[in-house]
Amino acid sequence: MNATDRTPADLLTSALAADPGRPLVTFYDDATGERVELSVATFANWVAKTANLLQDELSVEPGDRVALLLPAHWQTAVWLLACSSVGVVADMAGDAAAADVVVSGPDPESLQAARACSGPRIALALRPLGGRFPQVPEGFADYAAEVPGQGDRFVAYAPVDPEAPALIVAGREFSGAEVVERARAEAASELGLTGPGARILSGLPYDTWEGLNAGLYGPLAVGGSVVLCRHLEAAGDGVVDQRIEAERVSVTAR
């Protein structure tokens, strides 16, 4: 990655320029048997579409807060990078009542909490291949229905300030520059990611910095990739060891 990268979105831009075809996020859901692999190019396309949705359809502006009531999932990773692209604050498991926009998963508890937001509400079905809701929750727009028609290229209306707030997780606020600096600093010392090509398997939730770093920012910062696992506790005996071998994982976080 480039030393001049100051935001998570910058890291993705550099990854796209370096090797768009390499895997970036490989996602498993051991409760459903889902596996999906996203190359840098495919992931970046989802990010661009989601950033356009935020900027053009939801009318967010730099500094606005987007509450993400979402689990560790490849679509959550997309939203995190889309927020960085626009310059809005991604508030993981944040207070929907204090947010300008809320993005919820499909579980009833998250949807109920999300209804406290007075602004736009987006719901993710989190179905395989980004599928739509069979029935959209009342009061929400279906992400899977809204995002396909968005543009494949994103240009921010205003430059993103790397020193502005970009992420809130577990009650702590980070600027975009702090996310990048900490991800780089901890990639080797905390995660064992030694550089480009490093591959980490993470079963950690996204509600802590450690989970976000292992499951997205750390591998992105060093030119690596992540095997992101949801419901890892449902995996049978030996499944994880087989996955580590099959996916050529170099380090694990679980």
PyRosetta script that sets phi, psi and omega in degrees:
from pyrosetta import init, pose_from_sequence

init()
pose = pose_from_sequence("MNATDRTPADLLTSALAADPGRPLVTFYDDATGERVELSVATFANWVAKTANLLQDELSVEPGDRVALLLPAHWQTAVWLLACSSVGVVADMAGDAAAADVVVSGPDPESLQAARACSGPRIALALRPLGGRFPQVPEGFADYAAEVPGQGDRFVAYAPVDPEAPALIVAGREFSGAEVVERARAEAASELGLTGPGARILSGLPYDTWEGLNAGLYGPLAVGGSVVLCRHLEAAGDGVVDQRIEAERVSVTAR")
pose.set_psi(1, 157.7)
pose.set_omega(1, -176.6)
pose.set_phi(2, -80.4)
pose.set_psi(2, 141.2)
pose.set_omega(2, 179.0)
pose.set_phi(3, -65.1)
pose.set_psi(3, -20.4)
pose.set_omega(3, -178.1)
pose.set_phi(4, -84.9)
pose.set_psi(4, -5.5)
pose.set_omega(4, 178.9)
pose.set_phi(5, -64.7)
pose.set_psi(5, 126.2)
pose.set_omega(5, -175.3)
pose.set_phi(6, -117.6)
pose.set_psi(6, -13.9)
pose.set_omega(6, 179.5)
pose.set_phi(7, -132.5)
pose.set_psi(7, 161.0)
pose.set_omega(7, 175.0)
pose.set_phi(8, -56.3)
pose.set_psi(8, -36.1)
pose.set_omega(8, 177.6)
pose.set_phi(9, -63.7)
pose.set_psi(9, -36.1)
pose.set_omega(9, 175.3)
pose.set_phi(10, -61.0)
pose.set_psi(10, -41.8)
pose.set_omega(10, 179.0)
pose.set_phi(11, -59.4)
pose.set_psi(11, -41.0)
pose.set_omega(11, 179.5)
pose.set_phi(12, -67.5)
pose.set_psi(12, -39.8)
pose.set_omega(12, 177.6)
pose.set_phi(13, -60.3)
pose.set_psi(13, -42.7)
pose.set_omega(13, 178.9)
pose.set_phi(14, -66.7)
pose.set_psi(14, -40.1)
pose.set_omega(14, 178.0)
pose.set_phi(15, -62.6)
pose.set_psi(15, -38.8)
pose.set_omega(15, 179.5)
pose.set_phi(16, -66.2)
pose.set_psi(16, -38.9)
pose.set_omega(16, 179.3)
pose.set_phi(17, -70.7)
pose.set_psi(17, -33.2)
pose.set_omega(17, -174.6)
pose.set_phi(18, -76.9)
pose.set_psi(18, -47.0)
pose.set_omega(18, -175.5)
pose.set_phi(19, -162.5)
pose.set_psi(19, 83.3)
pose.set_omega(19, -174.2)
pose.set_phi(20, -65.9)
pose.set_psi(20, -21.5)
pose.set_omega(20, -174.9)
pose.set_phi(21, -88.0)
pose.set_psi(21, -10.1)
pose.set_omega(21, -175.8)
pose.set_phi(22, -76.6)
pose.set_psi(22, 153.0)
pose.set_omega(22, 176.6)
pose.set_phi(23, -64.0)
pose.set_psi(23, 142.8)
pose.set_omega(23, 175.0)
pose.set_phi(24, -118.1)
pose.set_psi(24, -50.6)
pose.set_omega(24, 178.6)
pose.set_phi(25, -128.3)
pose.set_psi(25, 122.5)
pose.set_omega(25, 171.2)
pose.set_phi(26, -113.5)
pose.set_psi(26, 120.0)
pose.set_omega(26, -171.8)
pose.set_phi(27, -112.0)
pose.set_psi(27, 132.9)
pose.set_omega(27, 173.4)
pose.set_phi(28, -121.1)
pose.set_psi(28, 139.7)
pose.set_omega(28, 168.7)
pose.set_phi(29, -121.5)
pose.set_psi(29, 108.3)
pose.set_omega(29, -175.1)
pose.set_phi(30, -78.8)
pose.set_psi(30, -3.2)
pose.set_omega(30, 172.9)
pose.set_phi(31, -86.6)
pose.set_psi(31, -23.7)
pose.set_omega(31, -176.7)
pose.set_phi(32, -118.3)
pose.set_psi(32, -14.5)
pose.set_omega(32, -176.4)
pose.set_phi(33, 83.9)
pose.set_psi(33, 7.0)
pose.set_omega(33, -178.7)
pose.set_phi(34, -69.7)
pose.set_psi(34, 140.0)
pose.set_omega(34, 167.3)
pose.set_phi(35, -138.1)
pose.set_psi(35, 130.6)
pose.set_omega(35, 176.6)
pose.set_phi(36, -139.9)
pose.set_psi(36, 136.4)
pose.set_omega(36, 178.6)
pose.set_phi(37, -116.6)
pose.set_psi(37, 128.6)
pose.set_omega(37, 179.6)
pose.set_phi(38, -115.3)
pose.set_psi(38, 122.7)
pose.set_omega(38, 172.4)
pose.set_phi(39, -70.9)
pose.set_psi(39, 169.7)
pose.set_omega(39, 175.6)
pose.set_phi(40, -56.9)
pose.set_psi(40, -44.3)
pose.set_omega(40, -177.4)
pose.set_phi(41, -64.2)
pose.set_psi(41, -43.7)
pose.set_omega(41, -179.6)
pose.set_phi(42, -66.8)
pose.set_psi(42, -44.1)
pose.set_omega(42, 177.7)
pose.set_phi(43, -60.7)
pose.set_psi(43, -45.4)
pose.set_omega(43, -179.6)
pose.set_phi(44, -63.0)
pose.set_psi(44, -32.9)
pose.set_omega(44, 177.5)
pose.set_phi(45, -66.7)
pose.set_psi(45, -43.3)
pose.set_omega(45, 175.2)
pose.set_phi(46, -60.9)
pose.set_psi(46, -41.2)
pose.set_omega(46, 179.5)
pose.set_phi(47, -62.9)
pose.set_psi(47, -45.3)
pose.set_omega(47, -180.0)
pose.set_phi(48, -60.7)
pose.set_psi(48, -44.9)
pose.set_omega(48, 179.8)
pose.set_phi(49, -63.4)
pose.set_psi(49, -41.5)
pose.set_omega(49, -178.9)
pose.set_phi(50, -69.7)
pose.set_psi(50, -38.2)
pose.set_omega(50, 176.2)
pose.set_phi(51, -63.6)
pose.set_psi(51, -40.1)
pose.set_omega(51, 175.8)
pose.set_phi(52, -64.2)
pose.set_psi(52, -38.1)
pose.set_omega(52, 175.9)
pose.set_phi(53, -60.5)
pose.set_psi(53, -46.3)
pose.set_omega(53, 178.9)
pose.set_phi(54, -60.8)
pose.set_psi(54, -49.1)
pose.set_omega(54, -172.4)
pose.set_phi(55, -75.8)
pose.set_psi(55, -44.6)
pose.set_omega(55, -171.8)
pose.set_phi(56, -92.7)
pose.set_psi(56, -41.2)
pose.set_omega(56, -175.4)
pose.set_phi(57, -90.7)
pose.set_psi(57, -38.0)
pose.set_omega(57, -177.0)
pose.set_phi(58, -97.4)
pose.set_psi(58, -7.1)
pose.set_omega(58, 173.2)
pose.set_phi(59, 58.0)
pose.set_psi(59, 36.2)
pose.set_omega(59, 175.8)
pose.set_phi(60, -77.7)
pose.set_psi(60, 156.2)
pose.set_omega(60, 179.7)
pose.set_phi(61, -129.4)
pose.set_psi(61, 158.0)
pose.set_omega(61, 177.2)
pose.set_phi(62, -50.6)
pose.set_psi(62, 133.2)
pose.set_omega(62, -178.3)
pose.set_phi(63, 97.7)
pose.set_psi(63, -19.1)
pose.set_omega(63, 175.6)
pose.set_phi(64, -65.5)
pose.set_psi(64, 159.6)
pose.set_omega(64, -177.6)
pose.set_phi(65, -111.9)
pose.set_psi(65, 130.6)
pose.set_omega(65, 176.6)
pose.set_phi(66, -115.4)
pose.set_psi(66, 113.3)
pose.set_omega(66, 177.9)
pose.set_phi(67, -81.5)
pose.set_psi(67, 124.4)
pose.set_omega(67, -179.5)
pose.set_phi(68, -107.4)
pose.set_psi(68, 100.6)
pose.set_omega(68, 179.5)
pose.set_phi(69, -96.6)
pose.set_psi(69, 70.3)
pose.set_omega(69, -168.8)
pose.set_phi(70, -137.1)
pose.set_psi(70, 151.3)
pose.set_omega(70, 176.5)
pose.set_phi(71, -83.8)
pose.set_psi(71, 179.9)
pose.set_omega(71, 171.7)
pose.set_phi(72, -68.0)
pose.set_psi(72, 112.5)
pose.set_omega(72, -172.8)
pose.set_phi(73, -158.0)
pose.set_psi(73, 154.6)
pose.set_omega(73, -178.9)
pose.set_phi(74, -63.7)
pose.set_psi(74, -32.0)
pose.set_omega(74, 178.6)
pose.set_phi(75, -72.1)
pose.set_psi(75, -29.4)
pose.set_omega(75, 173.6)
pose.set_phi(76, -65.1)
pose.set_psi(76, -42.7)
pose.set_omega(76, 176.8)
pose.set_phi(77, -59.2)
pose.set_psi(77, -39.1)
pose.set_omega(77, 176.6)
pose.set_phi(78, -60.7)
pose.set_psi(78, -46.8)
pose.set_omega(78, -179.1)
pose.set_phi(79, -62.9)
pose.set_psi(79, -39.0)
pose.set_omega(79, 178.9)
pose.set_phi(80, -60.3)
pose.set_psi(80, -43.8)
pose.set_omega(80, -179.6)
pose.set_phi(81, -74.9)
pose.set_psi(81, -30.6)
pose.set_omega(81, 175.8)
pose.set_phi(82, -66.1)
pose.set_psi(82, -42.1)
pose.set_omega(82, 176.7)
pose.set_phi(83, -60.0)
pose.set_psi(83, -42.6)
pose.set_omega(83, 178.2)
pose.set_phi(84, -62.6)
pose.set_psi(84, -37.3)
pose.set_omega(84, -178.7)
pose.set_phi(85, -64.6)
pose.set_psi(85, -37.5)
pose.set_omega(85, -177.6)
pose.set_phi(86, -84.6)
pose.set_psi(86, -28.6)
pose.set_omega(86, -176.9)
pose.set_phi(87, 96.5)
pose.set_psi(87, 20.9)
pose.set_omega(87, 177.2)
pose.set_phi(88, -98.1)
pose.set_psi(88, 163.6)
pose.set_omega(88, -177.8)
pose.set_phi(89, -87.4)
pose.set_psi(89, 122.3)
pose.set_omega(89, 174.3)
pose.set_phi(90, -89.1)
pose.set_psi(90, 113.1)
pose.set_omega(90, -176.7)
pose.set_phi(91, -106.2)
pose.set_psi(91, 98.9)
pose.set_omega(91, -177.4)
pose.set_phi(92, -70.2)
pose.set_psi(92, 125.0)
pose.set_omega(92, -179.2)
pose.set_phi(93, 55.5)
pose.set_psi(93, 33.2)
pose.set_omega(93, -175.8)
pose.set_phi(94, -79.1)
pose.set_psi(94, 173.4)
pose.set_omega(94, 179.5)
pose.set_phi(95, -75.0)
pose.set_psi(95, 113.0)
pose.set_omega(95, -178.2)
pose.set_phi(96, -62.7)
pose.set_psi(96, -31.7)
pose.set_omega(96, -178.3)
pose.set_phi(97, -65.8)
pose.set_psi(97, -24.4)
pose.set_omega(97, -179.5)
pose.set_phi(98, -97.4)
pose.set_psi(98, 2.8)
pose.set_omega(98, -174.9)
pose.set_phi(99, -98.7)
pose.set_psi(99, 152.7)
pose.set_omega(99, 174.4)
pose.set_phi(100, -81.3)
pose.set_psi(100, -30.5)
pose.set_omega(100, 177.6)
pose.set_phi(101, -140.9)
pose.set_psi(101, 145.3)
pose.set_omega(101, 175.2)
pose.set_phi(102, -124.8)
pose.set_psi(102, 142.0)
pose.set_omega(102, 177.7)
pose.set_phi(103, -125.0)
pose.set_psi(103, 120.2)
pose.set_omega(103, -173.8)
pose.set_phi(104, -119.1)
pose.set_psi(104, 150.9)
pose.set_omega(104, 168.1)
pose.set_phi(105, -78.5)
pose.set_psi(105, -175.4)
pose.set_omega(105, -171.9)
pose.set_phi(106, -86.1)
pose.set_psi(106, -8.8)
pose.set_omega(106, -174.9)
pose.set_phi(107, -72.4)
pose.set_psi(107, 144.7)
pose.set_omega(107, -174.8)
pose.set_phi(108, -57.1)
pose.set_psi(108, -36.1)
pose.set_omega(108, -178.3)
pose.set_phi(109, -63.4)
pose.set_psi(109, -45.0)
pose.set_omega(109, 179.1)
pose.set_phi(110, -65.9)
pose.set_psi(110, -42.6)
pose.set_omega(110, -180.0)
pose.set_phi(111, -61.7)
pose.set_psi(111, -40.5)
pose.set_omega(111, 179.3)
pose.set_phi(112, -65.2)
pose.set_psi(112, -43.7)
pose.set_omega(112, 178.3)
pose.set_phi(113, -63.2)
pose.set_psi(113, -37.2)
pose.set_omega(113, -177.4)
pose.set_phi(114, -66.8)
pose.set_psi(114, -25.3)
pose.set_omega(114, -178.4)
pose.set_phi(115, -66.6)
pose.set_psi(115, -10.6)
pose.set_omega(115, 176.4)
pose.set_phi(116, -73.4)
pose.set_psi(116, -14.3)
pose.set_omega(116, 179.5)
pose.set_phi(117, -77.0)
pose.set_psi(117, 129.8)
pose.set_omega(117, 179.1)
pose.set_phi(118, -85.9)
pose.set_psi(118, -9.5)
pose.set_omega(118, 178.7)
pose.set_phi(119, -95.6)
pose.set_psi(119, -164.2)
pose.set_omega(119, -179.6)
pose.set_phi(120, -59.6)
pose.set_psi(120, 143.6)
pose.set_omega(120, 178.3)
pose.set_phi(121, -123.6)
pose.set_psi(121, 127.0)
pose.set_omega(121, 179.4)
pose.set_phi(122, -116.0)
pose.set_psi(122, 137.0)
pose.set_omega(122, 177.9)
pose.set_phi(123, -118.8)
pose.set_psi(123, 139.1)
pose.set_omega(123, 177.5)
pose.set_phi(124, -111.3)
pose.set_psi(124, 126.6)
pose.set_omega(124, 178.7)
pose.set_phi(125, -73.5)
pose.set_psi(125, -24.5)
pose.set_omega(125, -177.7)
pose.set_phi(126, 55.4)
pose.set_psi(126, 36.6)
pose.set_omega(126, 177.2)
pose.set_phi(127, -87.9)
pose.set_psi(127, 159.7)
pose.set_omega(127, 178.6)
pose.set_phi(128, -53.1)
pose.set_psi(128, 140.7)
pose.set_omega(128, 178.6)
pose.set_phi(129, 61.6)
pose.set_psi(129, 24.1)
pose.set_omega(129, 177.3)
pose.set_phi(130, 70.2)
pose.set_psi(130, 32.1)
pose.set_omega(130, -175.8)
pose.set_phi(131, -66.9)
pose.set_psi(131, 160.9)
pose.set_omega(131, -177.9)
pose.set_phi(132, -82.0)
pose.set_psi(132, 165.3)
pose.set_omega(132, 170.7)
pose.set_phi(133, -68.0)
pose.set_psi(133, 138.5)
pose.set_omega(133, 169.2)
pose.set_phi(134, -60.8)
pose.set_psi(134, -37.3)
pose.set_omega(134, 175.0)
pose.set_phi(135, -139.8)
pose.set_psi(135, 119.1)
pose.set_omega(135, -175.3)
pose.set_phi(136, -68.5)
pose.set_psi(136, 132.8)
pose.set_omega(136, 177.1)
pose.set_phi(137, -58.6)
pose.set_psi(137, 140.0)
pose.set_omega(137, -178.6)
pose.set_phi(138, -61.4)
pose.set_psi(138, 132.2)
pose.set_omega(138, 178.0)
pose.set_phi(139, 89.2)
pose.set_psi(139, 5.6)
pose.set_omega(139, -178.0)
pose.set_phi(140, -126.8)
pose.set_psi(140, 153.6)
pose.set_omega(140, 168.0)
pose.set_phi(141, -97.2)
pose.set_psi(141, 142.7)
pose.set_omega(141, -179.1)
pose.set_phi(142, -84.3)
pose.set_psi(142, 113.8)
pose.set_omega(142, 179.7)
pose.set_phi(143, -52.6)
pose.set_psi(143, -43.5)
pose.set_omega(143, -176.4)
pose.set_phi(144, -66.1)
pose.set_psi(144, -22.4)
pose.set_omega(144, 176.7)
pose.set_phi(145, -88.5)
pose.set_psi(145, -29.0)
pose.set_omega(145, -174.5)
pose.set_phi(146, -85.9)
pose.set_psi(146, -34.3)
pose.set_omega(146, -169.0)
pose.set_phi(147, -79.4)
pose.set_psi(147, -30.0)
pose.set_omega(147, -175.0)
pose.set_phi(148, -60.0)
pose.set_psi(148, -33.0)
pose.set_omega(148, -177.7)
pose.set_phi(149, -81.4)
pose.set_psi(149, -2.4)
pose.set_omega(149, 179.9)
pose.set_phi(150, -77.2)
pose.set_psi(150, 159.1)
pose.set_omega(150, -177.1)
pose.set_phi(151, -66.1)
pose.set_psi(151, 150.9)
pose.set_omega(151, -178.6)
pose.set_phi(152, -84.3)
pose.set_psi(152, -8.6)
pose.set_omega(152, 177.1)
pose.set_phi(153, -122.7)
pose.set_psi(153, 142.5)
pose.set_omega(153, -179.0)
pose.set_phi(154, -124.1)
pose.set_psi(154, 133.7)
pose.set_omega(154, 173.1)
pose.set_phi(155, -130.1)
pose.set_psi(155, 120.3)
pose.set_omega(155, -179.4)
pose.set_phi(156, -68.7)
pose.set_psi(156, 140.4)
pose.set_omega(156, 177.1)
pose.set_phi(157, -67.2)
pose.set_psi(157, -30.0)
pose.set_omega(157, 179.9)
pose.set_phi(158, -132.3)
pose.set_psi(158, 143.4)
pose.set_omega(158, 178.0)
pose.set_phi(159, -58.4)
pose.set_psi(159, 142.6)
pose.set_omega(159, 178.4)
pose.set_phi(160, -85.7)
pose.set_psi(160, 126.9)
pose.set_omega(160, 179.3)
pose.set_phi(161, -84.0)
pose.set_psi(161, 114.4)
pose.set_omega(161, -178.4)
pose.set_phi(162, -61.6)
pose.set_psi(162, -22.2)
pose.set_omega(162, -177.8)
pose.set_phi(163, -90.7)
pose.set_psi(163, -4.6)
pose.set_omega(163, 179.7)
pose.set_phi(164, -80.2)
pose.set_psi(164, 155.9)
pose.set_omega(164, 176.9)
pose.set_phi(165, -55.7)
pose.set_psi(165, 136.0)
pose.set_omega(165, -176.6)
pose.set_phi(166, -131.5)
pose.set_psi(166, -26.2)
pose.set_omega(166, -173.9)
pose.set_phi(167, -147.8)
pose.set_psi(167, 136.8)
pose.set_omega(167, 168.6)
pose.set_phi(168, -124.4)
pose.set_psi(168, 125.1)
pose.set_omega(168, 177.7)
pose.set_phi(169, -145.5)
pose.set_psi(169, 132.8)
pose.set_omega(169, -179.7)
pose.set_phi(170, 52.8)
pose.set_psi(170, 37.0)
pose.set_omega(170, 175.7)
pose.set_phi(171, 82.4)
pose.set_psi(171, -0.2)
pose.set_omega(171, -179.6)
pose.set_phi(172, -109.1)
pose.set_psi(172, 138.9)
pose.set_omega(172, -179.4)
pose.set_phi(173, -102.4)
pose.set_psi(173, 137.2)
pose.set_omega(173, 177.7)
pose.set_phi(174, -126.3)
pose.set_psi(174, 142.6)
pose.set_omega(174, 166.7)
pose.set_phi(175, -79.8)
pose.set_psi(175, 167.4)
pose.set_omega(175, 176.4)
pose.set_phi(176, -59.7)
pose.set_psi(176, -41.3)
pose.set_omega(176, 179.3)
pose.set_phi(177, -63.8)
pose.set_psi(177, -38.5)
pose.set_omega(177, 178.6)
pose.set_phi(178, -66.4)
pose.set_psi(178, -38.4)
pose.set_omega(178, 176.8)
pose.set_phi(179, -59.5)
pose.set_psi(179, -48.2)
pose.set_omega(179, -178.6)
pose.set_phi(180, -64.6)
pose.set_psi(180, -46.8)
pose.set_omega(180, -177.7)
pose.set_phi(181, -63.2)
pose.set_psi(181, -43.4)
pose.set_omega(181, -178.5)
pose.set_phi(182, -70.7)
pose.set_psi(182, -39.2)
pose.set_omega(182, 178.2)
pose.set_phi(183, -60.8)
pose.set_psi(183, -43.4)
pose.set_omega(183, 178.2)
pose.set_phi(184, -64.2)
pose.set_psi(184, -44.7)
pose.set_omega(184, -175.6)
pose.set_phi(185, -65.7)
pose.set_psi(185, -35.8)
pose.set_omega(185, -174.2)
pose.set_phi(186, -95.1)
pose.set_psi(186, -8.4)
pose.set_omega(186, -176.6)
pose.set_phi(187, -56.0)
pose.set_psi(187, -48.6)
pose.set_omega(187, -179.4)
pose.set_phi(188, -85.4)
pose.set_psi(188, -46.4)
pose.set_omega(188, -172.3)
pose.set_phi(189, -70.3)
pose.set_psi(189, -36.7)
pose.set_omega(189, -176.7)
pose.set_phi(190, -101.4)
pose.set_psi(190, -35.7)
pose.set_omega(190, -174.0)
pose.set_phi(191, -103.6)
pose.set_psi(191, -20.9)
pose.set_omega(191, -178.0)
pose.set_phi(192, 81.0)
pose.set_psi(192, 19.2)
pose.set_omega(192, 177.8)
pose.set_phi(193, -85.5)
pose.set_psi(193, 114.5)
pose.set_omega(193, -170.0)
pose.set_phi(194, -92.5)
pose.set_psi(194, -7.9)
pose.set_omega(194, 178.2)
pose.set_phi(195, 150.5)
pose.set_psi(195, -166.0)
pose.set_omega(195, -177.7)
pose.set_phi(196, -52.4)
pose.set_psi(196, 136.9)
pose.set_omega(196, -180.0)
pose.set_phi(197, 91.3)
pose.set_psi(197, -13.1)
pose.set_omega(197, 178.2)
pose.set_phi(198, -62.3)
pose.set_psi(198, 142.4)
pose.set_omega(198, -174.8)
pose.set_phi(199, -133.4)
pose.set_psi(199, 121.8)
pose.set_omega(199, -176.6)
pose.set_phi(200, -114.0)
pose.set_psi(200, 138.4)
pose.set_omega(200, 169.9)
pose.set_phi(201, -99.2)
pose.set_psi(201, 125.3)
pose.set_omega(201, -179.3)
pose.set_phi(202, -125.3)
pose.set_psi(202, 128.2)
pose.set_omega(202, 171.8)
pose.set_phi(203, -112.0)
pose.set_psi(203, 14.7)
pose.set_omega(203, -177.8)
pose.set_phi(204, -80.5)
pose.set_psi(204, 145.8)
pose.set_omega(204, 175.1)
pose.set_phi(205, -70.8)
pose.set_psi(205, 166.3)
pose.set_omega(205, -178.1)
pose.set_phi(206, -93.8)
pose.set_psi(206, 16.4)
pose.set_omega(206, -176.6)
pose.set_phi(207, -95.9)
pose.set_psi(207, 9.7)
pose.set_omega(207, 174.2)
pose.set_phi(208, -134.9)
pose.set_psi(208, 161.1)
pose.set_omega(208, 175.1)
pose.set_phi(209, -59.7)
pose.set_psi(209, -41.3)
pose.set_omega(209, -178.2)
pose.set_phi(210, -59.2)
pose.set_psi(210, -41.2)
pose.set_omega(210, 178.7)
pose.set_phi(211, -67.9)
pose.set_psi(211, -41.2)
pose.set_omega(211, 178.4)
pose.set_phi(212, -66.8)
pose.set_psi(212, -38.8)
pose.set_omega(212, -178.4)
pose.set_phi(213, -69.1)
pose.set_psi(213, -45.2)
pose.set_omega(213, 179.1)
pose.set_phi(214, -68.1)
pose.set_psi(214, -36.6)
pose.set_omega(214, -172.6)
pose.set_phi(215, -91.6)
pose.set_psi(215, -2.1)
pose.set_omega(215, 179.9)
pose.set_phi(216, -160.0)
pose.set_psi(216, -65.3)
pose.set_omega(216, -167.0)
pose.set_phi(217, -67.3)
pose.set_psi(217, -41.8)
pose.set_omega(217, -178.2)
pose.set_phi(218, -60.6)
pose.set_psi(218, -56.0)
pose.set_omega(218, 178.0)
pose.set_phi(219, -60.8)
pose.set_psi(219, -36.4)
pose.set_omega(219, 178.3)
pose.set_phi(220, -64.1)
pose.set_psi(220, -37.1)
pose.set_omega(220, -176.3)
pose.set_phi(221, -69.3)
pose.set_psi(221, -25.4)
pose.set_omega(221, -176.5)
pose.set_phi(222, -109.3)
pose.set_psi(222, 6.6)
pose.set_omega(222, -177.9)
pose.set_phi(223, 78.1)
pose.set_psi(223, 26.4)
pose.set_omega(223, 179.2)
pose.set_phi(224, -102.3)
pose.set_psi(224, -157.9)
pose.set_omega(224, -179.5)
pose.set_phi(225, -150.3)
pose.set_psi(225, 164.8)
pose.set_omega(225, -176.4)
pose.set_phi(226, -127.5)
pose.set_psi(226, 139.5)
pose.set_omega(226, 167.0)
pose.set_phi(227, -101.3)
pose.set_psi(227, 100.6)
pose.set_omega(227, -172.4)
pose.set_phi(228, -93.6)
pose.set_psi(228, 121.5)
pose.set_omega(228, -173.5)
pose.set_phi(229, -117.3)
pose.set_psi(229, 125.0)
pose.set_omega(229, 175.0)
pose.set_phi(230, -106.3)
pose.set_psi(230, 145.5)
pose.set_omega(230, -178.6)
pose.set_phi(231, 56.9)
pose.set_psi(231, 42.3)
pose.set_omega(231, -178.6)
pose.set_phi(232, -61.8)
pose.set_psi(232, -25.7)
pose.set_omega(232, 179.3)
pose.set_phi(233, -65.3)
pose.set_psi(233, -18.2)
pose.set_omega(233, 179.6)
pose.set_phi(234, -87.0)
pose.set_psi(234, -7.0)
pose.set_omega(234, 179.9)
pose.set_phi(235, -68.9)
pose.set_psi(235, 139.0)
pose.set_omega(235, -180.0)
pose.set_phi(236, -72.6)
pose.set_psi(236, 171.0)
pose.set_omega(236, 179.4)
pose.set_phi(237, -57.5)
pose.set_psi(237, 129.8)
pose.set_omega(237, 176.6)
pose.set_phi(238, 83.8)
pose.set_psi(238, -10.3)
pose.set_omega(238, -176.6)
pose.set_phi(239, -64.2)
pose.set_psi(239, -43.8)
pose.set_omega(239, -177.1)
pose.set_phi(240, -66.0)
pose.set_psi(240, -42.7)
pose.set_omega(240, 178.4)
pose.set_phi(241, -61.2)
pose.set_psi(241, -41.1)
pose.set_omega(241, 176.9)
pose.set_phi(242, -64.1)
pose.set_psi(242, -39.1)
pose.set_omega(242, -179.7)
pose.set_phi(243, -66.8)
pose.set_psi(243, -42.1)
pose.set_omega(243, 178.8)
pose.set_phi(244, -57.7)
pose.set_psi(244, -42.6)
pose.set_omega(244, 179.7)
pose.set_phi(245, -70.7)
pose.set_psi(245, -45.4)
pose.set_omega(245, -176.3)
pose.set_phi(246, -66.4)
pose.set_psi(246, -36.0)
pose.set_omega(246, -177.3)
pose.set_phi(247, -91.4)
pose.set_psi(247, 1.5)
pose.set_omega(247, 179.4)
pose.set_phi(248, 55.5)
pose.set_psi(248, 47.9)
pose.set_omega(248, 179.5)
pose.set_phi(249, -76.3)
pose.set_psi(249, 137.1)
pose.set_omega(249, -179.9)
pose.set_phi(250, -98.5)
pose.set_psi(250, -31.3)
pose.set_omega(250, 178.1)
pose.set_phi(251, -143.0)
pose.set_psi(251, 159.3)
pose.set_omega(251, 179.7)
pose.set_phi(252, -128.2)
pose.set_psi(252, 154.9)
pose.set_omega(252, 175.0)
pose.set_phi(253, -140.9)
pose.set_psi(253, 108.4)
pose.set_omega(253, -177.8)
pose.set_phi(254, -157.0)
pose.dump_pdb("model.pdb")
